[in-house]
Amino acid sequence: MNKLITGIERTGRQILDRPFLKVFLLGMFTTAGVLLLSFVLANEIIKEIPLYASGWAWWQTFVNGMLGWIYTFSLLFIVFIFFVPISTLIISIFLDDVIDCVEDKFYPHKKAKNRKNFLHLVFLSVRMMFFIIFFNFLVLPIYMLFFWVPFLSVIVFYLLNGYLLGWGYYEMIAFRHLGIKEAGVHRKSIWFMILLAGMIMTFLFMLPIVQFVAPIISVALICHLFHLSEFEEI
């Protein structure tokens, strides 16, 4: 837990550093465009839901009134499903710059020796995109059927996406330093810390305005956790 707090503190402290701020702003404006695209896609998908688009006036009144919150929840859910993986894919462009800023300031003696090319980063991002979309739609019945159980859907949502985000971002950073097998062993040794970080990242992706910078903050945070966990000993 101390390492997680240290990672959060160091990430916040570096935001105003000139090299980091440049990448931070570029990533923010890019992510804002992705958020707008995700919202448009989600809104179009919602319109195609059976019965929601019914021509019956009384049904439309019922949906827009008493069940309006279902529409809102569905819209936010689909925005998240599209926004997180797409923004992560786009942020791959700035990944090396973010990691370089973090490592140059805090871990100059642990600089990556095995940089991955852009296509490899795109592959990791697309794979994470697939898993986020697939597993969230897989557990969609839980979200819908158990929404009346206090906090159950929220807990499932944060645990699932916290795991997927923590795992996905961890791999993007770990593979710069370790092989696939070694990265797997190291991740298992700090799985709980990565899960907590992933849940924090999920929360950030849900916050208005903060969403714009969530991918950059996520990369920096996981980079700190990776270096703070003494990966050389693996």
C-alpha positions in Angstrom: 0.0 0.0 0.0 2.9 2.4 0.8 4.2 1.8 -2.8 0.8 2.7 -4.3 0.7 5.9 -2.2 4.2 6.8 -3.3 3.3 6.1 -6.9 0.3 8.4 -6.7 2.3 11.1 -5.0 5.1 11.0 -7.5 2.7 11.0 -10.4 0.9 14.1 -9.1 4.2 15.8 -8.4 5.5 15.4 -11.9 2.5 16.7 -13.8 3.8 20.3 -13.9 7.3 19.3 -14.9 7.9 20.8 -18.4 8.8 17.6 -20.3 5.9 15.7 -18.7 3.5 18.6 -19.1 4.0 18.7 -22.9 3.1 15.0 -23.3 0.3 15.5 -20.7 -1.3 18.2 -22.8 -0.9 16.4 -26.1 -2.5 13.3 -24.6 -5.3 15.3 -23.0 -6.4 16.9 -26.2 -6.2 13.6 -28.1 -8.2 11.8 -25.4 -10.8 14.5 -25.5 -11.4 13.7 -29.2 -11.7 10.0 -28.4 -14.2 10.7 -25.7 -16.4 12.7 -28.1 -16.2 9.8 -30.6 -17.1 7.3 -27.9 -20.1 9.4 -26.8 -21.4 9.6 -30.4 -21.0 5.8 -30.9 -22.7 5.0 -27.6 -25.6 7.3 -28.3 -26.2 5.7 -31.7 -26.0 2.2 -30.2 -28.5 3.2 -27.5 -31.0 4.3 -30.2 -30.9 0.9 -31.7 -31.9 -1.0 -28.5 -35.2 -2.9 -29.1 -38.2 -1.2 -27.5 -36.3 1.9 -26.6 -36.9 3.2 -30.1 -40.5 2.0 -30.1 -43.0 4.3 -31.9 -45.5 3.8 -29.1 -46.0 7.2 -27.4 -46.9 5.8 -24.0 -43.8 3.5 -24.1 -41.5 6.5 -25.0 -43.0 8.5 -22.1 -42.4 5.5 -19.7 -38.8 5.0 -20.9 -37.9 8.7 -20.9 -39.5 9.2 -17.5 -39.4 6.4 -15.0 -36.6 4.4 -16.7 -34.6 7.4 -17.9 -31.8 6.4 -15.4 -31.4 3.1 -17.3 -30.7 5.0 -20.4 -28.2 7.2 -18.6 -26.5 4.2 -17.0 -26.4 2.4 -20.4 -24.9 5.4 -22.1 -22.2 5.8 -19.5 -21.4 2.1 -19.6 -21.1 2.0 -23.4 -19.0 5.2 -23.4 -16.6 3.6 -20.9 -16.5 0.4 -23.0 -15.4 2.3 -26.1 -13.5 5.1 -24.5 -11.0 3.2 -22.3 -9.6 0.8 -25.0 -9.7 3.4 -27.8 -8.0 6.1 -25.7 -5.4 3.5 -24.6 -4.8 2.6 -28.2 -4.3 6.2 -29.1 -2.1 6.9 -26.1 0.3 4.3 -27.3 1.7 7.1 -29.5 2.9 8.9 -26.4 3.7 5.9 -24.2 7.5 6.0 -24.6 7.5 9.7 -23.9 5.5 9.3 -20.7 7.7 6.4 -19.5 10.9 8.3 -20.4 9.7 11.3 -18.4 9.0 9.1 -15.3 12.2 7.1 -15.6 14.5 10.1 -16.3 13.3 11.9 -13.2 12.8 9.1 -10.7 14.6 5.9 -12.0 17.5 7.0 -14.2 19.5 3.9 -13.2 16.5 1.6 -14.3 16.0 3.0 -17.8 14.4 0.5 -20.2 16.9 -1.5 -22.3 14.3 -3.3 -24.5 12.0 -0.7 -26.1 9.1 -2.2 -28.0 8.2 -0.8 -31.4 4.9 1.0 -32.0 3.3 -2.0 -33.7 3.9 -4.1 -30.6 2.3 -1.5 -28.4 -0.7 -1.3 -30.8 -1.0 -5.1 -30.5 -1.1 -4.9 -26.7 -3.6 -2.1 -26.8 -5.9 -3.9 -29.3 -5.7 -7.1 -27.2 -6.7 -5.2 -24.1 -9.5 -3.5 -26.1 -10.8 -6.9 -27.0 -10.8 -8.2 -23.5 -12.4 -5.1 -22.0 -15.2 -5.2 -24.5 -15.7 -9.0 -24.4 -15.7 -9.5 -20.7 -17.8 -6.4 -19.9 -20.5 -7.6 -22.3 -20.1 -11.1 -20.9 -21.0 -9.9 -17.4 -23.7 -7.5 -18.7 -26.5 -9.9 -17.4 -25.0 -9.4 -13.9 -25.1 -5.7 -14.3 -28.7 -5.8 -15.5 -30.2 -8.5 -13.3 -28.6 -7.6 -10.0 -28.8 -3.8 -10.3 -31.2 -3.9 -7.3 -28.6 -5.5 -5.0 -26.8 -2.7 -3.3 -23.3 -2.1 -4.8 -23.0 -5.6 -6.4 -22.9 -4.3 -10.0 -20.5 -1.6 -8.9 -18.2 -4.0 -7.2 -18.2 -6.4 -10.2 -17.6 -3.5 -12.5 -14.6 -2.1 -10.6 -13.0 -5.5 -9.9 -13.3 -6.7 -13.5 -12.1 -3.5 -15.1 -9.5 -2.8 -12.4 -8.0 -6.2 -13.2 -8.1 -5.7 -17.0 -6.7 -2.2 -16.9 -4.0 -3.0 -14.3 -2.9 -6.0 -16.3 -3.0 -4.3 -19.7 -1.0 -1.2 -18.6 1.4 -3.3 -16.7 2.3 -5.3 -19.7 3.0 -2.2 -21.8 5.6 -1.1 -19.3 7.0 -4.5 -18.1 7.8 -5.8 -21.6 10.3 -2.9 -22.0 12.3 -4.4 -19.2 11.4 -8.1 -18.9 10.6 -11.1 -21.0 7.1 -12.5 -21.2 7.8 -15.2 -18.6 9.6 -12.9 -16.2 6.9 -10.2 -16.5 4.3 -12.8 -15.6 6.2 -13.9 -12.5 6.7 -10.3 -11.4 3.1 -9.3 -12.0 1.9 -12.2 -9.8 4.1 -11.1 -7.0 2.4 -7.7 -7.0 -1.0 -8.6 -8.3 -2.9 -7.0 -5.4 -1.2 -3.7 -5.8 -1.8 -3.8 -9.6 -5.4 -4.6 -9.0 -5.9 -1.6 -6.7 -4.1 0.7 -9.2 -6.4 -0.7 -11.9 -9.5 0.1 -9.8 -8.2 3.7 -9.2 -7.6 4.0 -13.0 -11.2 2.7 -13.6 -12.5 5.4 -11.3 -10.5 8.1 -13.1 -11.8 7.0 -16.4 -15.4 7.5 -15.1 -14.8 11.1 -13.9 -15.8 14.0 -16.2 -12.8 16.1 -17.3 -10.4 13.8 -15.5 -11.1 11.3 -18.2 -9.1 13.4 -20.6 -5.9 12.8 -18.6 -6.7 9.3 -17.2 -4.6 7.3 -19.8 -1.5 9.4 -19.2 -1.9 9.3 -15.4 -2.4 5.5 -15.6 0.8 4.9 -17.6 2.8 7.0 -15.1 1.2 5.3 -12.0 1.9 1.8 -13.3 5.4 2.7 -14.3 6.1 3.9 -10.7 4.6 0.7 -9.2 6.7 -1.4 -11.6 10.0 0.3 -10.6 9.1 0.5 -6.9 8.6 -3.3 -6.7 12.2 -4.2 -7.3 11.8 -6.1 -10.5 15.6 -6.8 -10.8 15.3 -9.5 -8.2 13.1 -11.7 -10.5 
